[in-house]
């Protein structure tokens, strides 16, 4: 049975939307250009260092989210 792929970019985008954080704001916090933010949010996978940095600047544990999602699929 094939496991459904977890899309981390969608998870981050959803968190940002639910918390009123714009793409420009994430870019300022990381820091990176807005274009790179779009690449991050469209990416189904990210390096652990990127996830760690985004978790830090958004004050949210995306590793825990990934772990919970893995239990669901």
C-alpha positions in Angstrom: 0.0 0.0 0.0 1.4 3.4 -1.1 1.6 6.0 1.6 0.2 9.5 0.8 3.0 12.1 0.6 2.9 14.8 3.3 3.2 18.3 1.7 5.1 20.4 4.3 4.8 23.6 2.2 1.0 23.3 2.4 1.2 22.7 6.1 3.2 25.9 6.6 0.9 27.9 4.2 -2.2 26.7 6.1 -0.6 27.7 9.5 0.3 31.1 8.1 -3.2 31.7 6.7 -4.8 30.6 10.0 -2.6 33.0 12.0 -2.7 36.0 9.6 1.0 35.8 8.6 1.7 37.0 5.1 4.3 35.6 2.7 6.1 38.9 2.9 6.2 38.7 6.7 7.7 35.2 6.6 10.3 36.4 4.1 11.3 39.2 6.5 11.5 36.8 9.5 13.6 34.0 7.8 15.0 36.3 6.0 14.7 35.6 2.3 13.1 37.1 -0.7 9.4 36.7 -1.4 10.1 34.5 -4.4 11.9 32.0 -2.2 8.9 32.0 0.2 6.6 30.9 -2.7 9.1 28.1 -3.5 9.0 27.0 0.1 5.2 27.0 0.3 5.0 25.1 -3.0 7.5 22.5 -2.0 6.3 19.1 -0.8 9.6 18.6 1.1 12.1 20.8 2.8 15.5 20.3 4.4 15.3 19.8 8.2 17.3 23.0 8.7 14.6 25.0 6.7 11.8 23.4 8.8 13.7 24.2 12.0 14.2 27.9 11.0 10.6 28.3 9.9 9.4 26.7 13.2 11.6 29.1 15.1 10.4 32.3 13.4 6.8 31.3 13.4 7.0 29.9 17.0 5.3 26.6 15.9 6.7 23.0 15.9 6.2 21.8 12.3 8.2 18.6 13.2 5.4 17.7 15.6 2.8 18.4 12.9 4.7 16.1 10.5 4.9 13.4 13.1 1.1 13.6 13.7 0.4 13.5 10.0 2.6 10.4 9.6 0.4 8.6 12.1 -2.7 9.5 10.1 -1.5 8.2 6.7 
